[in-house]
Amino acid sequence: MIIQAGYDFQDLARPYIVQGGKLMPKLVLICVDEEMRLDTVEVMAEDFAGSLTPFHDAVLAALNPEFTKYFAIAHPGRFSEYDFSEPIMDEAGALESKAAERGMQLIGHFAIDETGYMSARALSYFDQYPNHDDLPRTMVHWAHSKLGKCG
């Protein structure tokens, strides 16, 4: 499976976090390689209570330096709408920095509840963010089309 967009991560994490219409207190990690091939979807915590900091070491230990290039995290809850200044954003930033020191990049952070999800990172197709060269380009096949586009 190739991950082409941020919402692909949400699709993979949702079944772990919302079960039978109820929220489960789980922190989910999704890892992909440099070509955005899915490696793992793993529950990092069964007792997530709103803070990422207690799980930084476990997440970092689960990242495979020989395979993982990009990763996403997902947990139950919601972010404050239009205000991403809450503590969990700083905690995700600290995790992002620690992972970057190891050559891996956090490209998805999702808060999921029974009604939907919120993303603190790229949500749509990564190629649709031209000002973000740090995001992977997953639709390179378009460049090989005779018309420069699919179809």
N, C-alpha and C positions, 0 to 999 in steps of 0.2 A: 504494500500500500504506500502510495506517495502522498504526503501531506502538502496540499497546495494553498491552504488558507488557514487563518487562525481559527475559524469556526470548526474546522476538521478536528482540532484538539478538543473543543467543547463536546463534539459528538462522541468522541472516544471516552471522555471522562464522565459524562452525564449518567450512564447506567450505574456507575459506582456510587455516585453522590445522591441521586434521586432513585429510590427503590420503592415501588408500590405507592407512589405519590408522597412518600415521606423523605425528608432530608436525612442523610447519613453523615455523621461527623468525620468524613474522610478527607485526607489530603492525597491527591492523585498526581503522579508524575508521568509524563509522556516524553519519551526520548526518540529522536530521529538522527540519522546520520547526515553527512554533508550534502547528500543528494536528496534529502528529505524522505528517505525510506524509513518507515516505522520500525523501531526496534522493540521498545517495551511500553506497556501501560501498566503501572504498578501503584498499588495503594501504599503510601509511605506512612500513613497514620490512620488509625481507626478512632482516634479521640481528638480530632482537630477542634479546637475551641476558639479560633479566631486569631491566633498568632502563629506566624511562620517561623519565628526565631528558634523555638525548641526543636524544629525539624531541619534546620539548615544542614547540620552534619550528616543526617541520614540521607537527605537529598543529594548532597555532594558525594557521599560514598556510593550512591546508586548510579551516578553518572559514569559511564564506561569511557575512559579517555581514548580507547582505541576505536571506538565506534561513534559515540555521541558527539554531535556538533551543536545541535540545537535541542532545546527542551521547553516544556510548558508545565505549568502547575495549575491545578484546579482544586477548589474547595467549596463547601457550602457557604451561602450568604449572599450579600449584595454589597457593592461599593456605594458610597454616597454619590448620588447623581450629580454630575458636573463638578464634583469636588473630589479629586484624587489625592487629598492631603492627609488621609487618615494613616495611622501607624502601620497598618499592613502594607501600605505602599512603600514605606521606608524599609520595612523588613524584606520585601521583595527586591528592592534596590540593593540591599546588602547581600542577599543571596546571588543576585545577578553579578555583582562585583566579584564575589568569591569564585563563582563559576567561570567568569571571564579570565581570571588569573590562571585557570586550568585549560583555557582554550575553548570553552563551551559557552553558548549564548542562550539566555532566557528570552524566548520570543513569544511566549503566551502566558498570561496570568488571568484566570477566569474565576469569577464568583458565580456559583450556580444555585438557583433555588427552584421551587416547584413550578414557577411560572415562566422561567427563562434564565438568562445569564447576562453577565456584564463582563466586558473585556478591558483590561488595563494595558493591553498591547495590541498589535495588529489583529484585526478581526476578519477582514476580507482577504482576497487573494493577495499574497505577498507582492506579486508583480504590480499591483495597483498602487503601490506606495513609492513613486519614483524618487522622492526626496530621502528615502531611507535605503541607502546602499548597504546597510548592515543586514537587511532582510534578504533571505534567499530568493533567487529567481527560479521559479518552478515551472514556468511555461515556456521554456526555451524552444520547444518544438514549433512555436509560432514563428520564430525567426527563420526556421528552415522551410516554411511554406513558400511556394512560388509567389504568392500574393502578399506575403508578410503577415498573414493572418490565417487562422483556421477557417475552413469552410469552403 
